Amino acid sequence: MQQTRPVSVIVAAAASVVLGMVFLVFAGISAGSGHGAFSIQIAVLLGAYGALMIGSAIALWLRQMYARGPVAAFSLMAGFGFGEYLKDSPWMWVLVALCLAAVVGVVMPGTTRWLQRGVSSADQPRQPDGPRK
């Protein structure tokens, strides 16, 4: 059975994967900067952040309802972080736009409807012969 995903899910997942890859690149740059243990610690944190973003995007793609929160939260935090450097590095607008795309995509009503399809509601009475509908 072919599942069709809303455009908002595709945009949110793709933007989150790209942002996660950016954080992994930043981790590599930090590790290679040669400032000793401090650079390695920052690289580990950036790598973990990138891995979490990619993992959340994959979970969203696989229709896991819990993935909405991490995608939105990590993208918002990254967007505010990148926004601090906009004056000095105008190219950061690209990363801020990716963050906004991920957040907006994940909170769209179409994303919510798509994620809630097939989930039984506790508000509806249980049918005598099966699960809630």
Secondary structure, DSSP 8 states (H G I E B T S, - for coil): ------HHHHHHHHHHHHHHHHHHHHHHHHHTT--THHHHHHHHHHHHHHHHHHHHHHHHHTT-GGGHHHHHHHHHHHHHHHHTTTTT-TTHHHHHHHHHHHHHHHHSHHHHHHHHTT---TTS---TTS---
